[in-house]
Amino acid sequence: MSTAPLNRSSTVYVAGHRGLVGSAVWRHLEAAGFTNLVGASSSEVDLRDRAATTDYLRTTRPDVVIDAAARVGGILANSTYPAEFLSDNLRIQLNLMDAAAEQGVEKFLFLGSSCIYPKMAPQPITEDALLTGPLEETNIAYALAKISGIIAVQSHRTQYGRHWISAMPTNLYGPGDNFHPENSHVLPALIRRFHEAARAGVDEVVLWGSGTPRREFLHVDDLAAACLLLLEKYDDPAPINVGTGEDLTIRELAQIVADVVGFTGEIVQDTSKPDGTPRKLLDVSRLRALGWEPTIELRDGIASTYRWYLEHGPMV
């Protein structure tokens, strides 16, 4: 087992450092005293390009790699662009891992997603549920790409003895989120919809599905803290869940968002639209055993994310 505090002068490459997760990881590492963080935007280094990825790691020679780079989206985006979700994510992951292996990187953290687990997995979902049943149909391409990333991490550990690990976060939100009206995840989509409805003075907001599916939400700053803890305290081939261990219905979530935003109209469910997985709650006992706990309550996190949205706009 290779568990020890990271040298704060280590070169740490945060792939995807401009995104929701990567930017939070960068903020947390800076606050923790890391002095040699490196990153490149997708316009500077396209991680889908194998040669460009290899050249970048040859130049930066990182000691640690955190893979927070991915093509992501909600149910609609996953259903509409499955070929791109599979191809882009596979290429990003494998290019990064192969380039890191070439440079002899001993510490690599691969970030996946809770969608890797079977659609009807027993709740709360333990890590050993992986590959025990069919996946949710609406995001199967993305899920398979992330499962492949886990297998790649395990393969590098088995074949080369590297201290590479993978973590599976639950649904994430926070500053820097994607608030696109069609391609965003449920929580930022709700923030934008209720904000626009409140400002327009409309009487009702229509939401997809029945509102009964249960979901778990983790503020991205809590995930960032978990990432550093895992790099220093976790060294195991099995993926490890990162979540709050608590969930709520989509309807309950919508009501919290409406209250925070100031929407006072009616919330109507369009039951002709898909619900997705009926429940997705992670068992986070393994992570808690390492001494980690989430610190940001959901309503507080939504309120701070909404303030960020008001300051920065939807970006689309």
N, C-alpha and C positions, 0 to 999 in steps of 0.2 A: 504493500500500500504506500502511495506517495501522497501524504497529506501533511502540509506545512504551510505557514504563511508565505504568500508570494512576496518576492523582493519588490519594493515599491519603485525601484528604478528599472525593473524588467520592461522590455519592449512588448507591449500588449496591443495586438491588432484587433480592433472591434470591427468586424465585417458588418456592413449595414448601419454604420454609426449615425446616419442622418435619419433613420427610421424611428418608429415608435419605441421599439425595444432597444435598438442600438444606442440611441441618444440618451436613454435613461441609464443604460450600463455605463456609458461614457461619463455622465454626470456623477454617478456613484463612485466610479473609480477615481475620478479627479478629487472628489471630496474625501476619499480614503487615502489620498497621498500619492497616487501613482503619477509619475512625472514624465513617462515616455509612452504616451498613448499615440497610436497611429490609426489612420482611417482614410478612406478615399470614397468619394461619391460615385454613384453608378456611371455618371458622365466621365469621370476620371479613369475608373477601372470597371469594365463590364465583367462581372464575375461569371457570366455565362461563357465568356471567351477564355478558353483554357490557356492560351499563350499569354494573354494579358494578366491573368491571375498568377500564373507561374512567375512572370517577370516582376510583378509587384512584391511577391513574397521573397524573391531573390534579392530585391533591393532593400526591403525593410528588415528582413531577417528577424521576425518576431520570436520571442520566447514563449508567448502565450497567444492563442487564437480563440476568439469568441465569435461563433458563427450566429449572428443575429440578422443575416441577410436572407431574404426570401421574397417570393412573389406571394402575396396574401390577399384575401378578400372574403366577403360574406357568401351566403348561400347562392345568391344570384350570380356573382362573379365566378364562383367555383363551378356552377352548373353550365355557364355560358362558355367558359374558356378552359375546359379540362385539359386539352392538349398542351396549352401554354403553361398551365399550373404544374403539370407533370414534367415537361421538358425543362422549363426554366429552373425549377427547384432541384431536380436531379443534377443538372449541370453546375449550378452554384455550389452545391454540397460537395460533389466529387472533385470539382476543380480546386476548391479550397483544401480539401483533405489531401489530395495528391500533392499539391504544392507545399502544404505544411509538412507532409511526410518527407518530401525531398529536402526540406530545410532542417529536418530533425527536430521538429517542434514536439516537445514532450507533453505540454499541457494544451488541450483542445477541448472547448466546451461547445457541443452541438445543441442548439435549441430547436426542439420539435414543436409538437402541438398535441393537445388532448384528443384531437380527432383521430389519432392513430389507433384508438381503442375500438373494439366492436360496438356496433350500434346498440345492441341489447346487453352490454356487459353488466354484470351485477354491480350495484351501487352501494357505497362509493367505490370507484374503480381503483383497484390495486394494479401495480406495475406488471404483475404476472398475468394480467388479462390480455396482454399483447398477443395478437395472432391466434386468438381462441374463438373467433367468430367473424361473421360478415361485417363490413364497414358500412357507415352511413353513405347512401348512394349519392347524395348531392355533393360530397367533397372527396370522393374516393381517390381521385387522381392526386390531389394534394396530400392526402393521408398516406398513400403508397409511397410518394416521394419521401415523406418524413420517416416512414418505417425503413426505407432504404438507407436513410442517413444513420439511423440507429444501428442497423446491421453493419454499415461501413465502420462506425466507431468500434463496434465489437470486433470486427475483423482486424483492424489495426492493432487493437490490444492483443488479440490472440496471436497474430503472425509476427508482430514486431515488439510487443511488450510495452507499448506506449501508454501513458496515463491519460487517455482520452475518455471523456464522459459525455453523456447526453441527458438533457433535462426536458421534461414535457410540461410546459405551462398550460394552465387553464385559459379561459377567455380573458384577454388583456385589454386595458384601456388606460387613458391618461393623456398628458400633454403631448402634442405632436401626432395625435391619432389621425386616421383618414376619415374625413367626414363627407366623402362623396355620396350623393343621394342614392346611387345604385350599387357601387362596388365596396361599400364599407361594411364593417361588422355591425352587429345589432345595436350595441350601446352608443357608439358615435352617430349611427344613423338615427337613433331615437332623439339624441340631443339636437341634431340639426332639424329634424322634422317638427319637434315640439317648439323649438325656437322660432322657426319660420311660421308655424301656425299661430303662436302667441302674438307675434309681431303683426301678422295679417288679420288677426281678430276672427279667425274662423271658429266654427262651433264644434267641429269634430276632427279627429285624426283617425285614419283607418290603418290598422296594423295587420301584417301578414299572420296567418295561422290562427290557432285557437287561443293563444296566450297561455296555455297550460304547461308547455315544456319548461323544465327547470334547468337553470344555468348557474354557473359559478363565475364570479368576476374578480380579477386580481389587478390591483393598480400596478402599473409598469415599474414604478419606483420600488415597490416591494419585490418584484421579480429581480430587479437589478441587484438588490441586497442579497437575494438568494444566490445569484450567479457567483458573486465573489465568495460567499460562504462555501459553495460547492467546489469551486476551484481549489480552495484551501483545505477542505475537510472531507471531500467525497472522492473515492477512487474505486469504482466498481463498474463492471461491464453492463449491468442492468440500468435502463433509464430510470430516472427518479422524477416523481411528480412534484409540481410546484403550483400550489393553489391555496385557497383559504380554508377548505374543508366545509364551507357553507354555501348553500344555493338558495335561489328564489325563482318564482315563475316569471316568465317574460312579461306577463300582465303586471305583476308586482313591480318589476323593474321599470316598466313604462310609467307607472304611477309615480315612482320616485323621481324619474326624469321630468315628468310633467310638473311636479311640485317645485323642483329646483329651478326649472326654466320659467315657471309662472304661467303655464297653460292651464286654463280652468274649464275647457270644453269637455266634450264626451270622447272617450276612447272606444272605438269600434273595431271588432276583430273580423277580418276577412277569412273565413274558414275554408274558402276554396284554394287558398295558398298553402304551401307546404310548411310543416312545423319543424322538420329536421328530427334529430334524435330526441326522444321524449325526456330523457334526463341525462345529464353529464356532470357528475360530481366526482372529483378526484379524492382518493385516499392519500393524505399527505403525512401519514404517520412516520414514514422513513425520513422525510425532510425535518419534521419537528424533532425527531430524535437527535438530529445534529445541532439543535439549539436555535432553529429559525422559527419565527412567528411573523405573520403579516402585521403591519402597524397602521394601515390606512383603512378606516371604515368606509363602506361602499358609498353611503350618502355624501360623506365628506369628499371622497375621491371624485364623485360625479360633479359636485359643486366646484371643485378646483379645476376639473377638466372643462366645465362650462365656462369658467372665467377665462381659461386659456383660449377657448373657442371665440369668445367675445373680443379678446385682444388681437387674435391673429386671423380671424375669419375662417371660412371653410376651406380655403385654398383651391377650390374648384368652382 
